[in-house]
Amino acid sequence: MVLESEFPPDERVEKEIESLQRIGLDVSVAVYTFTKRPEKEHFKGFTIYRKPISKLLYKSSAAILLVPFYCIFWRRFLEALLSREKYDILHIHDLPLSKVGYQLACKHRLKLVCDQHEYYSNWIVRTRHYNTFPGKMIRLLSNWAGYERKYLQKADLVITVEDSLKKIYIENVLVPESRIITLPNTPRGELFNSGSIDPEIVSHYKNNFVLFYAGGLDHIRGIDFVARSVMLLKDEIPAIKFLVAGRENRAFSMAKMISELQAEAVVDFIGWVTLDKLPSYVAASAICVFVPRADNLEINNTIATKIYQYAAMGKPVIVSEARMMKEFVESNRIGFAVHYGNVNEFCDIVRQIYREPGIAAAIKTRAVDIAGRYIWENTSSEFVGWYVKMTSSVC
């Protein structure tokens, strides 16, 4: 597996590896590192190979389709691994290194898996660095849609996160239907359950009415929207608390946002929470939220893993009008959808759940009923089946 990040942690990658280990496969992961982490490490039964990368070389990845330096780094790193170890499958996470993966897979006669964590060509044009002045120039010259079509069509298997995105890849990117599968980013049932709860964390918030968000922190995820709503509710719900866990985007500061809203008394930012602690923070919450802007194709065609996590713990969920998440919580009657930025609408729903405890109780019952359908142990079966087929054909 090839992953453009520090590793661990990465929940999705670790779940995939665990599933492959259970069918007897040996897995190695190639990643870069900015720090002095070991260049070779045995971790949870698999091997991590790391290669140090400079910040300057990393920044050149924004222009990966225009300048070769970042690809050269990865090609040399992976070529060294492939020359001294025997592998059957090259599994590339995300789109950028698909070209390098294809070239090396051809040279070493490997199966190529392209694992798409997002609809990349649609996502990257909205990133903050692609919307600065130099970023816009790079964006104009970088044909991500063409690159996506060219290399995903060459893969032996393409993985996407939802059926609606799978349809887009088939119709727009022209990936053959016979070579693409859906692997939703659902939680592990063995972790997201009542037996995984730390009572000290739950006890810490027992006197609060907690709204909880976990995940990436940036300007498009509705964090400030929720914080502004909570500020309006603090007088009528004195115990209200907006609890935020996650990593900040380089361009987003939780401290700055809290200061600007003068929300220090009602917003708690606890930073990154390890996955094993996350069920406890969800359990300590009255409502869980994810209310991103719903103004692009990708957000309307995916269900964030946090929605499945919240549901697995039986908590009421408030989402924005992002199509698939809205449909999921409303059709299963486990939460509510609001229009992004509509503070009054959001506050009305919070008041309703606060004043009528029976709403949360009914949602918990319904969430328990559907939980088994949306856990990794069940939703990963097609992924595992494909790997069984691919490794059998190699043997």
C-alpha positions in Angstrom: 0.0 0.0 0.0 1.2 3.5 -0.8 -0.1 6.4 1.3 0.8 10.1 0.9 0.9 10.9 4.6 2.5 10.3 8.0 1.2 6.9 9.2 -0.2 5.9 11.5 -2.9 6.9 12.2 -5.3 6.5 9.3 -8.5 4.7 10.3 -9.6 3.6 6.8 -6.2 2.3 5.8 -5.8 0.4 9.1 -9.2 -1.2 8.7 -8.4 -2.3 5.2 -5.1 -3.8 6.3 -6.8 -5.6 9.2 -9.3 -7.1 6.8 -6.6 -8.3 4.5 -4.6 -9.8 7.3 -7.6 -11.8 8.4 -7.5 -13.6 5.0 -3.8 -14.4 5.5 -2.2 -11.7 3.4 1.0 -9.9 4.3 0.8 -6.1 3.9 3.5 -3.4 3.7 2.8 0.3 3.7 5.0 2.9 2.1 4.7 6.5 3.4 6.7 9.7 3.7 7.7 11.3 7.0 8.7 14.8 8.0 10.0 13.6 11.3 12.5 11.2 12.7 10.1 8.3 12.8 11.8 4.9 12.0 12.4 4.2 8.3 11.2 0.6 8.9 8.7 -0.3 11.6 6.7 -3.4 12.4 3.3 -2.3 13.5 0.2 -4.4 14.3 1.5 -7.3 12.2 2.4 -5.4 9.1 5.5 -3.4 8.0 5.7 0.4 7.5 8.5 1.7 5.2 9.1 5.5 5.6 11.2 7.8 3.5 12.0 11.3 4.8 10.7 14.2 2.7 11.5 17.9 2.8 8.7 20.4 3.2 9.8 22.0 -0.1 9.5 18.8 -2.0 6.2 18.1 -0.3 4.9 21.5 -1.4 5.8 20.7 -5.0 3.1 18.0 -4.9 0.5 20.7 -5.5 2.0 20.9 -9.0 2.5 17.2 -9.5 1.0 17.2 -13.0 3.4 20.0 -14.0 6.8 19.3 -12.4 8.4 15.8 -11.9 10.2 16.1 -8.5 7.5 14.7 -6.3 6.9 11.7 -8.6 10.6 11.1 -8.9 10.8 10.9 -5.1 8.1 8.3 -4.9 9.3 6.3 -8.0 12.7 5.9 -6.5 11.3 5.0 -3.0 8.9 2.4 -4.4 11.4 1.0 -6.9 13.8 0.3 -4.1 11.2 -1.6 -2.2 9.9 -3.6 -5.2 13.4 -4.5 -6.2 14.2 -6.2 -2.8 10.8 -7.5 -1.7 8.3 -9.6 -3.6 4.8 -8.2 -3.9 1.7 -9.2 -5.9 -0.4 -6.1 -5.6 0.3 -2.4 -5.6 -2.5 -0.5 -3.8 -2.4 3.2 -4.3 -4.4 5.4 -1.9 -5.8 8.5 -3.6 -5.4 9.7 -7.2 -2.0 11.6 -7.4 0.3 8.6 -7.5 -1.8 6.5 -9.9 0.6 7.2 -12.7 3.6 6.1 -10.7 1.6 3.1 -9.5 0.7 2.2 -13.1 4.3 2.5 -14.4 5.7 0.3 -11.6 2.9 -2.2 -11.8 3.6 -2.7 -15.5 7.4 -3.0 -14.9 7.1 -5.5 -12.0 4.0 -7.3 -13.3 1.8 -6.4 -10.4 -2.0 -6.0 -10.0 -2.9 -2.3 -9.5 -5.5 -1.1 -7.1 -6.5 2.6 -7.1 -8.3 3.4 -3.8 -10.2 6.7 -4.1 -10.9 8.3 -0.7 -12.7 11.2 -2.5 -13.7 12.2 -6.0 -10.3 13.8 -6.4 -10.7 15.9 -9.5 -13.8 17.5 -8.0 -12.3 17.9 -4.6 -8.9 19.4 -5.4 -10.2 22.4 -7.3 -11.9 23.6 -4.1 -9.0 23.3 -1.8 -7.7 26.6 -0.3 -4.2 26.3 -1.8 -5.7 25.9 -5.3 -7.6 29.1 -4.9 -4.7 31.4 -4.1 -3.3 33.4 -7.0 -0.4 30.9 -7.7 -2.7 28.0 -7.0 -5.2 29.2 -9.6 -2.4 29.2 -12.2 -1.4 25.7 -11.2 -5.1 24.6 -11.3 -5.5 26.1 -14.8 -2.6 24.1 -16.1 -3.4 20.8 -14.3 -5.8 18.6 -16.1 -6.9 16.5 -13.1 -10.1 15.2 -14.9 -8.0 13.9 -17.8 -5.4 12.3 -15.5 -8.2 10.7 -13.5 -9.8 9.2 -16.6 -6.4 8.0 -18.0 -5.1 6.1 -15.0 -8.2 4.9 -13.2 -9.2 3.2 -16.5 -5.9 1.3 -16.3 -6.3 -0.1 -12.8 -7.2 -3.7 -12.1 -9.5 -2.5 -9.4 -10.9 1.0 -8.4 -12.3 1.5 -4.9 -14.7 4.3 -4.1 -16.6 5.1 -0.9 -20.3 5.2 -2.0 -22.5 3.8 -4.7 -23.4 7.2 -6.1 -19.7 8.0 -6.6 -19.2 4.6 -8.2 -21.9 5.6 -10.7 -20.1 8.8 -11.4 -16.8 7.0 -12.0 -18.5 4.6 -14.4 -20.4 7.3 -16.3 -18.0 10.2 -16.2 -14.5 8.7 -15.7 -15.4 5.6 -17.9 -14.1 3.1 -15.4 -15.4 -0.3 -16.4 -18.2 -1.4 -14.2 -16.5 -4.9 -13.8 -13.5 -3.3 -12.2 -14.9 -0.9 -9.5 -16.4 -1.6 -6.1 -17.8 0.4 -3.2 -16.1 0.3 0.2 -18.1 2.6 2.6 -16.0 4.1 5.4 -18.1 2.5 8.1 -16.9 2.0 11.7 -15.8 -1.3 13.2 -18.6 -2.8 15.1 -16.1 -4.3 17.6 -15.1 -0.8 18.6 -18.2 1.4 18.2 -20.4 -0.2 20.8 -21.4 0.3 24.5 -18.6 -2.0 25.7 -15.9 0.4 24.4 -17.0 3.4 26.6 -14.6 4.9 29.1 -16.8 5.9 32.1 -14.4 8.7 33.2 -15.0 10.6 29.9 -18.7 10.2 30.1 -18.7 11.3 33.7 -16.7 14.4 32.9 -19.5 15.7 30.8 -22.5 14.3 32.8 -23.7 17.8 33.8 -23.5 19.2 30.2 -25.8 19.0 27.2 -23.1 18.2 24.7 -23.1 18.8 20.9 -20.2 16.9 19.5 -18.2 17.1 16.3 -15.1 14.9 15.4 -13.1 15.2 12.2 -11.2 17.7 10.0 -11.4 21.3 11.0 -11.6 23.9 8.2 -13.9 26.7 6.9 -16.3 24.4 5.0 -17.4 22.0 7.7 -19.8 24.3 9.5 -17.9 24.5 12.8 -18.5 28.2 13.2 -22.1 27.7 12.2 -22.6 25.4 15.1 -20.7 27.6 17.5 -22.8 30.6 16.6 -26.0 28.6 17.2 -24.7 27.4 20.6 -24.0 31.0 21.6 -27.7 31.8 20.9 -28.8 28.8 23.0 -26.6 29.3 26.1 -29.1 31.3 28.1 -32.0 28.9 27.7 -29.8 25.8 27.9 -27.2 26.8 30.4 -25.5 23.4 30.4 -24.9 23.4 26.6 -21.4 22.7 25.4 -20.1 22.4 21.9 -17.3 19.8 22.1 -14.9 19.7 19.1 -12.3 17.0 18.4 -10.0 16.9 15.4 -7.0 18.4 13.5 -7.0 22.0 12.2 -6.4 22.7 8.6 -3.4 25.0 8.1 -5.7 27.9 7.2 -8.2 27.4 10.1 -7.7 28.1 13.8 -10.1 27.0 16.4 -8.7 29.4 19.0 -9.2 32.3 16.6 -12.7 31.3 15.8 -13.6 30.8 19.5 -12.1 34.2 20.4 -13.9 36.0 17.6 -17.2 34.6 18.7 -16.4 35.1 22.4 -17.4 31.5 22.8 -14.8 30.3 25.4 -17.5 29.4 27.9 -19.5 27.1 25.5 -17.0 25.7 23.0 -14.3 23.1 24.1 -11.6 22.2 21.6 -9.9 19.0 22.7 -7.7 18.4 19.7 -7.1 15.1 18.1 -8.8 12.1 19.7 -7.5 8.6 19.2 -10.0 6.2 17.6 -10.3 4.0 20.7 -11.5 7.1 22.7 -13.9 8.4 20.1 -16.9 6.1 21.1 -16.7 7.5 24.7 -17.0 11.1 23.5 -19.9 10.2 21.3 -21.5 8.4 24.3 -21.0 11.5 26.4 -22.9 13.6 23.9 -26.6 14.5 23.5 -26.4 15.3 19.8 -23.7 14.7 17.2 -23.3 17.1 14.3 -21.8 17.4 10.8 -23.2 20.4 8.9 -20.8 21.1 6.0 -21.5 23.3 3.0 -23.5 21.3 0.5 -22.3 23.2 -2.6 -20.3 20.5 -4.5 -20.7 17.2 -6.2 -18.6 15.2 -3.8 -20.2 16.2 -0.5 -23.6 15.5 -2.0 -22.6 11.9 -3.0 -20.8 10.7 0.1 -21.6 9.8 3.7 -18.9 10.8 6.1 -17.6 8.1 8.4 -18.6 10.2 11.4 -22.3 9.8 10.5 -22.0 6.0 10.7 -20.0 6.3 13.9 -22.7 8.6 15.5 -25.4 6.2 14.4 -23.6 3.2 15.7 -23.6 4.7 19.2 -27.3 5.6 19.0 -27.0 9.3 19.0 -29.3 11.9 17.3 -27.5 13.4 14.3 -27.9 16.8 12.8 -26.5 17.2 9.2 -26.7 19.9 6.6 -28.7 19.5 3.3 -25.8 17.5 1.7 -27.9 15.0 -0.2 -26.7 11.5 0.8 -26.2 12.3 4.5 -29.6 14.0 4.6 -31.3 11.0 3.0 -29.5 8.6 5.3 -30.5 10.3 8.6 -34.0 11.1 7.5 -34.9 7.8 5.8 -33.6 5.9 8.9 -35.2 8.5 11.2 -32.0 8.9 13.3 -31.7 12.6 13.0 -32.5 15.9 11.2 -31.2 18.0 8.3 -30.8 21.8 8.3 -29.8 24.3 5.7 -26.2 25.3 6.0 -25.9 28.6 7.9 -29.5 28.7 9.1 -28.9 29.3 12.8 -32.6 29.6 13.7 -33.4 26.2 12.1 -30.5 24.6 13.8 -31.5 26.1 17.2 -35.1 24.9 16.9 -34.0 21.3 16.4 -31.6 21.4 19.4 -34.4 22.9 21.5 -36.7 20.2 20.5 -34.3 17.4 21.4 -33.4 19.1 24.7 -37.1 19.6 25.7 -38.4 16.2 24.6 -36.1 13.4 25.8 -38.3 10.8 24.1 -36.9 11.9 20.7 -33.3 10.8 21.6 -34.7 7.5 23.1 -36.6 6.7 19.9 -33.6 7.5 17.7 -31.4 5.2 19.8 -33.8 2.3 19.3 -33.9 2.9 15.6 -30.1 3.3 15.3 -29.6 0.0 17.1 -31.9 -1.7 14.7 -29.9 -0.6 11.6 -26.4 -0.6 13.2 -25.4 -4.1 11.9 -25.9 -3.1 8.3 -23.4 -0.2 8.6 -20.4 -1.7 10.2 -17.0 -2.5 8.5 -17.2 -6.2 9.2 -20.2 -6.4 6.9 -19.6 -3.6 4.3 -16.0 -4.7 3.5 -17.0 -8.2 2.2 -16.8 -7.2 -1.5 -13.4 -5.6 -0.9 -12.1 -8.8 0.7 -13.7 -10.9 -2.0 -11.8 -9.0 -4.7 -8.5 -9.5 -2.9 -9.1 -13.2 -2.6 -9.8 -13.3 -6.3 -6.7 -11.2 -7.3 -4.3 -13.2 -5.0 -5.7 -16.5 -6.2 -5.1 -15.5 -9.9 -1.5 -14.5 -9.0 -0.9 -17.9 -7.3 
